[in-house]
Amino acid sequence: MDFSLDGSGSSANVLSVSGSFCSILATCFDVGIAPGFGGSSNFSLAEGASRTFDFIRFAFNGDLNGSYRLSATLAFTQPVATSVTDTGGGQFMAVSGVFTGGSLTWDQTSPTVVTMGDGSSFSVAFNNFAYGQGAILNGPVMGTATVTALSVAPVPLPATGLLLVGGLGAIALVRRKASRKTA
């Protein structure tokens, strides 16, 4: 099953933030789509295979801690134009703009299943995370998503294949009739 992620149709937005310094700073906590997401985000999965990738980028400003709620949408252009949305929330702690601890728990507890017209299906799961307090991360904090190909419909035989099978059957019938006449 071939997948193409739609960077322009995907999004991540802060719904609410509360905590120390958040009322003073205009943007103490922010989320967005991970850098490079959607640009070359094409991949193929065999039935039962999964792919996990960075989806959401978290950014912090200053020394702060608090809680948040967010909404995220992951959009596809292939194998079918669709999107999956979920909301979630958690805690965060940052020192000098560096994430030192926190969590994210999504509201949906099981993956969203997308079934296509040909019977093929895949699932999308937004992944929870938890980092312990004091675990300074030297880089961006990313939330991930996992796509799993659940069932892949068999590829239909093209029309030329049907013509070939029909032609071979016709040749067999002609040969059979010819062999009866000579007998």
C-alpha positions in Angstrom: 0.0 0.0 0.0 1.5 3.4 -1.0 1.1 6.4 1.2 1.6 10.1 0.6 1.3 12.5 3.6 -0.3 15.8 3.0 1.8 18.5 4.7 -0.5 21.3 3.8 -3.6 19.5 5.1 -1.9 18.3 8.4 -1.8 20.5 11.5 -1.1 20.8 15.2 -2.6 23.5 17.3 -2.5 24.5 21.0 -6.0 24.6 22.4 -5.1 25.8 25.9 -2.1 26.3 28.1 -1.9 27.0 31.9 1.0 27.2 34.3 3.7 29.4 35.7 4.7 32.4 33.5 2.3 31.3 30.7 0.0 34.3 31.5 3.0 36.7 31.2 4.6 35.3 28.1 2.5 35.4 24.9 4.0 32.2 23.6 5.3 30.1 26.4 4.4 26.8 24.7 3.8 26.1 21.0 3.3 23.1 18.7 3.5 22.8 15.0 4.2 20.3 12.2 7.6 18.6 12.5 10.3 20.1 10.2 10.5 18.4 6.8 7.1 16.7 7.3 5.1 16.2 4.1 7.9 17.2 1.8 9.1 13.8 0.9 6.8 11.8 3.1 6.0 9.0 0.7 6.3 5.4 1.8 5.0 1.9 1.0 3.8 -0.7 3.5 3.1 -4.4 3.0 0.1 -5.9 4.9 0.8 -5.9 8.6 3.8 -3.5 8.4 4.0 -0.2 10.2 5.9 3.1 10.0 6.4 5.5 12.8 7.6 9.1 12.0 7.9 12.5 13.7 4.7 14.5 13.3 4.5 17.2 15.9 7.2 19.6 17.1 7.0 21.1 20.6 8.6 24.5 21.4 9.1 26.2 24.8 10.1 29.7 25.8 11.8 30.4 29.2 11.5 28.7 32.6 8.1 27.3 33.0 5.9 24.4 33.8 2.2 23.7 33.2 -0.4 21.8 31.4 -1.7 22.0 27.9 -4.4 20.7 25.4 -3.8 20.3 21.7 -5.5 19.2 18.5 -3.7 17.5 15.6 -4.7 16.4 12.1 -2.7 14.0 9.9 -3.8 14.2 6.3 -3.1 11.9 3.4 -3.3 12.3 -0.4 -2.7 8.6 -1.1 -3.9 5.8 -0.9 -7.0 7.9 -0.4 -7.5 11.6 0.3 -8.5 11.5 4.0 -7.4 12.9 7.4 -7.4 11.7 11.0 -7.8 14.1 13.9 -7.4 13.7 17.7 -7.0 15.9 20.7 -4.8 15.3 23.7 -2.9 16.9 26.5 -0.4 16.6 29.2 2.2 18.4 31.4 5.5 20.1 30.5 8.5 21.6 32.3 11.2 23.7 30.7 14.3 25.5 31.9 15.7 28.3 29.7 13.5 27.0 26.8 14.8 23.5 27.1 12.3 20.7 27.7 13.1 18.9 30.9 10.0 16.8 31.5 6.5 16.2 30.5 3.9 14.0 28.9 1.3 13.8 26.1 -1.7 11.5 26.2 -4.1 11.4 23.3 -7.9 11.1 23.9 -8.4 8.2 21.5 -7.1 5.1 23.1 -7.1 2.9 20.0 -5.9 3.7 16.5 -8.3 5.1 13.9 -9.0 2.7 11.1 -9.5 3.9 7.5 -11.3 1.5 5.1 -11.1 2.2 1.4 -13.5 1.4 -1.3 -11.5 -1.7 -2.5 -11.6 -3.2 1.0 -8.0 -2.3 1.9 -7.6 -0.7 5.3 -4.9 1.0 7.4 -4.8 2.5 10.9 -3.3 5.7 12.3 -2.2 6.1 15.9 -0.9 9.3 17.5 1.6 8.1 20.1 1.6 9.1 23.7 4.9 10.0 25.4 6.4 10.7 28.8 9.8 12.1 29.7 11.0 12.1 33.3 11.7 15.3 35.1 15.4 16.4 34.6 15.8 14.5 31.4 17.2 17.4 29.4 16.7 16.9 25.7 19.3 18.5 23.5 17.0 19.0 20.5 13.4 19.5 19.5 10.8 17.5 21.3 8.7 15.5 18.7 5.4 13.7 18.9 5.1 10.7 16.6 2.4 9.0 14.6 2.3 5.3 13.4 0.6 4.1 10.2 -0.1 0.4 9.9 -1.3 -1.4 6.7 -4.0 -3.7 8.1 -5.3 -5.3 4.9 -4.3 -4.9 1.3 -6.9 -5.8 -1.4 -5.5 -8.0 -4.1 -4.5 -6.2 -7.2 -7.1 -6.9 -9.9 -5.9 -8.6 -13.1 -5.6 -5.9 -15.8 -7.9 -6.2 -18.8 -5.0 -7.2 -21.0 -4.4 -10.2 -18.7 -8.0 -11.3 -19.1 -7.7 -11.0 -22.9 -4.6 -13.2 -22.8 -6.3 -15.8 -20.7 -9.3 -15.7 -23.1 -7.1 -16.0 -26.1 -5.2 -19.0 -24.8 -8.6 -20.6 -24.0 -9.8 -20.0 -27.5 -6.6 -21.5 -29.0 -7.1 -24.6 -26.9 -10.7 -24.9 -28.1 -9.7 -24.6 -31.8 -6.9 -27.2 -31.4 -9.4 -29.5 -29.7 -11.9 -29.2 -32.5 -9.2 -29.7 -35.1 -8.0 -32.9 -33.4 -11.6 -34.3 -33.3 -12.0 -33.7 -37.0 -8.8 -35.6 -37.9 -9.7 -38.5 -35.7 
